[in-house]
Amino acid sequence: MPSGAPLPSRLSLYLALIRWDRPAGTYLLLWPTLAALWIAAQGFPGWHLLVVFVLGTFLMRSAGCAVNDVADRDFDKHVKRTAQRPVTSGAVSVREALWLGAGLALLAFGLVLTTNAATIAWSFAALAVSIVYPFTKRFFSMPQAVLGVAFSFGIPMAFAAVQGEVPALAWGLLLGNLFWVLAYDTEYAMVDRDDDLKIGIKTSAITLGRFDVAGVMLFYGVFIAIWGVLGAQRHLAWPYFVGLAVAAAIAGWHFTLIRDRSRDGCFRAFRLNHWVGFAVFAGTALAFAVA
């Protein structure tokens, strides 16, 4: 901690670094993870696993924010929306951010250690993808796909925690969820496209160009379709499909927000995406409740 810096001010900076006041990102990770947990357990998974995955999701998202801000600090200073982030502005040092991220990741790993060997093993893969993602913006035309894997890794980990293995169903759900991440993170990338073009960052919004809106809606559709087919194969009860229908309706509403590509509309669509995930989770939980 820098000398002379009062604790409350440092704490507020650390909370800003991990997006404490912006929980939408945590929800985007949490809802598909919990849906997978319910599917793997064929109902309520028990309080132990519920607490592990809820707290673990929050901790890993927070750690990811710290690492991402370190990786992007030289780019963020050129983007209107991110120029005042703690690391970019110099209010928090790179070393502080990395120590904070490592500490949060270690706490999350402590939770994983209370599960089983399969979950512990997969947690290393999840961590590796999360660390690699921020750097893919420099060379990969669709870095959102890598984020999709990172943000979906709670799904195979949930199955591993419940069943001790990761079946094909888990990978199918991960693939479907990856397309949802592509949808909402492309909306996010559309907000910063002008700035990203100037500084040379690669994003799906830039890659898709004038087909960005069509791409987002296609991604939503593939996500709903894959989860729908997998749910039908598992003969899940009707609330599951009602949840998917509500999610599809929300996605349709998002089209009205992004079709003119305004910054405010695209950012609003991104921020409200957690309701898509919540609809799917709620439908999943109710499907097992009425079965």
Protein Blocks (a to p, Z undefined) as FASTA:
>chain_A
ZZhiafklmmmmmmmmnommlmklmmmmmmmmmmmmmmmnopaebjklmmmmmmmmmmmm
mmmmmmmmmmmmmmmmmpmklmmgmklnomacfklmmmmmmmmmmmmmmmmmmmcfklmm
mmmmmmmmmmmmmmmmmmpcblmlmmmmmmmmmmmmmmmmmnopacfklmmmmmmmmmmm
mmmmmmmmmmmmmmmmmnopacfklmnmmmlmmmmmmmmmmmmmmmmmmmmmnopafklm
mmmmmmmmmmmmmmmmmmnopaklmmmmmmmmmmmmmmmmmmmmmmmmmZZ
